[in-house]
Amino acid sequence: MSLFAMILWACLIVCLAGTVWRVARWLAPDRSLAVPGLPPARALGVLLRSLSWRDTIRAAPRVIVTFLRDILLQGHLLHKGSLWRWIMHFCLFAGFSGLLLFHALEAFVSRPLFPGYEPTLDPWQFLRNLFGVLVACGLGIALFRRLFVRDMRRTTRFEDLFTLGLIGLIIASGFFLEAAKMVSPAVFTRMTADYLPAPDEADMAALRAFWAKRHGMVFPETAGDNAAPSPERLEKGRELSETACAPCHSPPRSAFVSAPLSRALAPSSAGRDALLWWTHVLSCLFALAWLPFGKLFHILSTPAGILLRGLDPGQEALRPRPVAPMKRAVGLDACTNCGICSRHCSVLPAFLALGTREILPSEKLLSMRKLAGKAGHITPAALAAFSRGGFICTECMRCTVVCPSRINLQDLWLVSKREASRLGYPELYVRLRNLGPEVWERLAGRGGHPAKTRVRSPSLLDNPDTFAPCAQCSVCTSVCPLFRLPDVPAADLDVSPHQLMNLARMGLADLALSTNFLWNCVTCYKCQEHCPRGIPVADVLFELRNLAHARVEAADMDGLLDDEGARGEHP
C-alpha cells in the first residue's frame, strides 16, 4: 500500500468515527438538552414511535421545498434581506459542492455520468476554475467581515481564522498545482509515455517544441530546441499533438486562473508540481479528518438542523416536543460562530458596558456547547460567567430570526438558564436573595459603609429629602401585589415596603439588604405610583439591589457565593 493510500484511509477512518460520534450525540443528547421530565433515551424512542406514514407523506413537500430553497439556494438568507451574506454563503456552498462532486469525486460522479470525461477537457477545466473562484470570493468576503467589521471582529476566535486559512490553502494550492501541471516537463513525459507509444527522438523533439510554443513549457534538457524551433518542426509537433493529445487536452485558456499562473511558473516549474501536489492533498485530507471535530462540521449539521426545524421558534420553546433534544443538539453543532446574532443582540450595550463575553449569543452558545455534559469538570468561575451572561438575555428572539444556520436560539437560551439553575448558579439576584444575615454582615465589613459603595450619583439613599415626606401610612404595602396574594410564604414577606423604607431612612441599609422582600419584589412600581407623598419607593428598592451587587463585586465575594447555603434554585 502506498503512502498516499495509507494517509487517505487513516483520514477516512478518523472522519467516519468522528461523524458517528457526533451523530450519536444528536440521537442521545445530554441531559441538559432534554425536555423537562423526559430522559433523552426515551425522547428518541417516543419520537420514532410517533412517526407514521401519514406524517411522513404530509411532511415530504415541506422537506423538499426546504432542501431546494434553503439548502441548495440558501434562500432564507435572501429572505432576511442580507445580500452580501447570501453571496458569501452561496459562493462557498456552490463552489465547494462543485469541486467535491466534479473534481474530488470525479471517479464516482463525473466519469460514470459523462462518457469521455477527462479533467483536462472543457468544460471541466473551466468549471474547476469557476468553482475555485466562487470559493475564493466567498472566502474573501468572510475574511473581510472577520477582520474589518467591528462587531464580527469582536467575536472572532482562532478557530475561525484557522478554518478560513485552511480553506484558502486548499484553493490556492489547487490553482497552483493545476498551473504547475500545465507546464511541468514531468507531467508531459508521463503523458507521452501513456498516449504516444514508441516515439522516435525526432517526434519527441517536435512535440516538445510545439508544447513549449503553445503551452509555455520549458524543457531544460532541450533548451536549444525551445530557443528557435523551425516551422516544419512546429507543424509536425502540431500534427502529433492533435493525434495523440487533443482528445484529452483542451486549450488551457479556458482555465482562466490556472493558465495565467502557468505562464508565471513556467521558468521554474521543474519539480514544483510534486511539492504542490502533496501540499494540496495533505491539506484536503487534514480538512477531511478534522471535519467532525471543528466548525467545518456545519456542512452536515446545518442542513440537518434546517430540515428538522418545523414549528415557530416561540412555540417550540413553550411546548417542546420529544424531538426537541435532538434539535438542540444539532443546533449546537450547526453554529458557525459567524457573530451575526451578536451584532443584532438587543443586550449588546450590556456587553459593551460590562465586558462579559457570555452576554453575546455566539459566545454563550460556545460556552453552552462546552458545558453540556461536562458540568463535573467545569470550574465555578466558568459556571458563574455562564450564568451572568445567560440571565442578561431578554429572550427577544432577534438572534433566532437573523441566524443564518436557522438555529432555534430562543429555545436554547431557555434551556441554558434552566441548566445554570440546576447546576447551582441561578440568576444573581436569586443567589443574593438566599444569602443569610451573617453573610451580609461579612459583606458590610469588607465593602464599607453604604455611602462609600455608590452605584450612581446622586444617591437616593444618601439624600435625606428622599424619605423626609414619608409618613409610614402603609399605602405602598396595601397596593403591593405580594401582600395581596394568599399563597405567598410568610418567610418571603419578612418586611413590608413601608418598613423597608423606614430601615433605609434610619441608615440601616445593610440590614435592608438581608431582607427577603427586597429580592422578592416584582418591581411593578405600584407602590411608587400610589404613594401620596411622591416617594420613589421602587427606585429606592432598585438602588438597594444595585448596592448589593456593587458590594459583592467590590468585596470580591465569588468564593463566598459558591459556598453551600449561598446557592439557590431558580423559582
SULHUPE-V177760 format. One record per residue. RES is the residue in one letter. SS is DSSP state (H for helix, E for strand, - for the rest). D_LAST is the distance of its C-alpha to the last C-alpha in whole Angstrom. Layout:
((RES	SS	D_LAST) (RES	SS	D_LAST))
//
This chain:
((M	-	64) (S	-	64) (L	H	61) (F	H	60) (A	H	59) (M	H	57) (I	H	55) (L	H	54) (W	H	54) (A	H	51) (C	H	49) (L	H	49) (I	H	48) (V	H	45) (C	H	44) (L	H	44) (A	H	42) (G	H	40) (T	H	39) (V	H	39) (W	H	36) (R	H	34) (V	H	35) (A	H	34) (R	H	30) (W	H	30) (L	H	31) (A	-	29) (P	-	26) (D	-	23) (R	H	20) (S	H	18) (L	H	20) (A	-	20) (V	-	18) (P	-	15) (G	-	17) (L	-	20) (P	-	22) (P	H	24) (A	H	27) (R	H	27) (A	H	26) (L	H	29) (G	H	31) (V	H	29) (L	H	30) (L	H	34) (R	H	34) (S	H	33) (L	-	36) (S	-	39) (W	H	42) (R	H	41) (D	H	38) (T	H	40) (I	H	43) (R	H	41) (A	H	39) (A	H	42) (P	H	43) (R	H	40) (V	H	40) (I	H	43) (V	H	43) (T	H	40) (F	H	42) (L	H	45) (R	H	43) (D	H	40) (I	H	41) (L	H	45) (L	-	45) (Q	-	42) (G	H	42) (H	H	38) (L	H	39) (L	H	42) (H	H	39) (K	-	37) (G	-	40) (S	-	40) (L	H	44) (W	H	44) (R	H	41) (W	H	43) (I	H	46) (M	H	44) (H	H	43) (F	H	46) (C	H	48) (L	H	46) (F	H	45) (A	H	49) (G	H	51) (F	H	49) (S	H	49) (G	H	53) (L	H	54) (L	H	52) (L	H	54) (F	H	57) (H	H	58) (A	H	56) (L	-	56) (E	-	59) (A	-	61) (F	-	58) (V	-	58) (S	H	61) (R	H	64) (P	H	63) (L	H	62) (F	-	65) (P	-	69) (G	-	70) (Y	-	67) (E	-	68) (P	-	65) (T	-	68) (L	-	69) (D	-	68) (P	-	66) (W	H	64) (Q	H	64) (F	H	64) (L	H	60) (R	H	59) (N	H	60) (L	H	58) (F	H	55) (G	H	55) (V	H	55) (L	H	52) (V	H	50) (A	H	52) (C	H	51) (G	H	47) (L	H	47) (G	H	48) (I	H	46) (A	H	43) (L	H	45) (F	H	45) (R	H	42) (R	H	40) (L	H	43) (F	H	43) (V	-	40) (R	H	38) (D	H	35) (M	H	36) (R	H	37) (R	H	34) (T	-	33) (T	-	36) (R	-	36) (F	H	39) (E	H	38) (D	H	38) (L	H	42) (F	H	43) (T	H	42) (L	H	44) (G	H	47) (L	H	47) (I	H	48) (G	H	50) (L	H	52) (I	H	52) (I	H	54) (A	H	56) (S	H	58) (G	H	58) (F	H	60) (F	H	62) (L	H	63) (E	H	64) (A	H	66) (A	H	68) (K	H	69) (M	H	70) (V	-	73) (S	-	73) (P	H	76) (A	H	75) (V	H	73) (F	H	76) (T	H	78) (R	H	76) (M	H	76) (T	H	80) (A	H	80) (D	H	78) (Y	H	80) (L	-	83) (P	-	85) (A	-	88) (P	-	88) (D	-	91) (E	H	91) (A	H	92) (D	H	90) (M	H	87) (A	H	88) (A	H	88) (L	H	85) (R	H	83) (A	H	85) (F	H	84) (W	H	80) (A	H	81) (K	H	82) (R	H	79) (H	H	76) (G	-	77) (M	-	77) (V	-	79) (F	-	81) (P	H	82) (E	H	84) (T	H	86) (A	H	86) (G	H	89) (D	H	89) (N	H	86) (A	H	88) (A	-	90) (P	-	90) (S	-	93) (P	H	93) (E	H	94) (R	H	92) (L	H	89) (E	H	90) (K	H	90) (G	H	87) (R	H	86) (E	H	87) (L	H	86) (S	H	82) (E	H	83) (T	H	84) (A	H	81) (C	-	78) (A	H	78) (P	H	77) (C	H	74) (H	-	73) (S	-	73) (P	-	74) (P	H	71) (R	H	71) (S	H	68) (A	-	66) (F	-	65) (V	-	63) (S	H	65) (A	H	68) (P	H	68) (L	H	66) (S	H	69) (R	H	72) (A	H	70) (L	H	70) (A	H	73) (P	H	75) (S	H	73) (S	-	72) (A	-	73) (G	-	71) (R	H	68) (D	H	67) (A	H	66) (L	H	64) (L	H	62) (W	H	62) (W	H	60) (T	H	58) (H	H	57) (V	H	56) (L	H	54) (S	H	52) (C	H	51) (L	H	51) (F	H	48) (A	H	46) (L	H	47) (A	H	45) (W	H	43) (L	H	41) (P	H	39) (F	H	37) (G	-	37) (K	H	36) (L	H	39) (F	H	38) (H	H	36) (I	H	40) (L	H	39) (S	H	35) (T	H	35) (P	H	37) (A	H	35) (G	H	32) (I	H	34) (L	H	35) (L	H	32) (R	-	30) (G	-	31) (L	-	28) (D	-	27) (P	H	24) (G	H	22) (Q	H	22) (E	H	22) (A	H	19) (L	H	17) (R	-	20) (P	-	20) (R	-	23) (P	-	25) (V	-	26) (A	H	23) (P	H	23) (M	H	27) (K	H	26) (R	H	24) (A	H	26) (V	H	29) (G	H	27) (L	H	27) (D	H	30) (A	H	32) (C	-	30) (T	-	34) (N	-	32) (C	-	34) (G	-	32) (I	H	32) (C	H	29) (S	H	28) (R	H	31) (H	-	30) (C	-	26) (S	-	25) (V	-	23) (L	H	27) (P	H	27) (A	H	24) (F	H	26) (L	H	29) (A	H	28) (L	H	26) (G	-	28) (T	-	25) (R	H	26) (E	H	23) (I	H	22) (L	-	25) (P	H	24) (S	H	27) (E	H	26) (K	H	22) (L	H	24) (L	H	26) (S	H	24) (M	H	22) (R	H	25) (K	H	25) (L	H	22) (A	-	22) (G	-	23) (K	-	24) (A	H	21) (G	H	23) (H	H	26) (I	-	24) (T	-	24) (P	H	21) (A	H	23) (A	H	22) (L	H	19) (A	H	18) (A	H	20) (F	H	19) (S	H	15) (R	H	17) (G	H	19) (G	H	16) (F	H	14) (I	H	17) (C	-	17) (T	-	17) (E	-	18) (C	-	21) (M	-	23) (R	H	26) (C	H	26) (T	H	26) (V	H	29) (V	H	31) (C	-	30) (P	-	34) (S	-	33) (R	-	31) (I	-	28) (N	-	25) (L	H	23) (Q	H	20) (D	H	19) (L	H	19) (W	H	17) (L	H	14) (V	H	15) (S	H	15) (K	H	12) (R	H	10) (E	H	13) (A	H	13) (S	H	9) (R	H	11) (L	-	14) (G	-	12) (Y	-	12) (P	-	9) (E	-	10) (L	H	12) (Y	H	11) (V	H	8) (R	H	11) (L	H	13) (R	H	11) (N	-	12) (L	-	15) (G	-	18) (P	H	21) (E	H	23) (V	H	21) (W	H	22) (E	H	25) (R	H	26) (L	H	25) (A	H	27) (G	H	30) (R	H	29) (G	H	28) (G	-	31) (H	-	31) (P	H	29) (A	H	32) (K	H	32) (T	-	29) (R	-	29) (V	-	27) (R	-	29) (S	-	33) (P	-	34) (S	-	31) (L	-	30) (L	-	29) (D	-	33) (N	-	34) (P	-	36) (D	H	36) (T	H	32) (F	H	32) (A	H	36) (P	-	36) (C	-	33) (A	-	34) (Q	-	31) (C	-	31) (S	-	28) (V	H	28) (C	H	25) (T	H	23) (S	H	24) (V	H	23) (C	-	20) (P	H	17) (L	H	15) (F	H	18) (R	H	19) (L	-	17) (P	-	18) (D	-	15) (V	-	13) (P	-	13) (A	H	16) (A	H	15) (D	H	12) (L	H	15) (D	-	18) (V	-	20) (S	-	21) (P	H	21) (H	H	25) (Q	H	25) (L	H	23) (M	H	26) (N	H	28) (L	H	27) (A	H	27) (R	H	30) (M	-	32) (G	-	31) (L	-	28) (A	H	25) (D	H	25) (L	H	24) (A	H	22) (L	H	19) (S	-	18) (T	-	17) (N	H	13) (F	H	14) (L	H	15) (W	H	12) (N	H	10) (C	-	13) (V	-	13) (T	-	16) (C	-	18) (Y	-	21) (K	H	22) (C	H	23) (Q	H	25) (E	H	27) (H	H	28) (C	-	29) (P	-	33) (R	-	34) (G	-	32) (I	-	30) (P	-	27) (V	H	24) (A	H	22) (D	H	24) (V	H	24) (L	H	20) (F	H	20) (E	H	23) (L	H	21) (R	H	18) (N	H	21) (L	H	23) (A	H	20) (H	H	20) (A	H	23) (R	H	24) (V	H	22) (E	H	24) (A	H	27) (A	H	27) (D	-	26) (M	-	23) (D	H	22) (G	H	23) (L	H	21) (L	H	18) (D	-	18) (D	-	19) (E	-	18) (G	-	16) (A	-	15) (R	-	12) (G	-	9) (E	-	6) (H	-	4) (P	-	0))
//
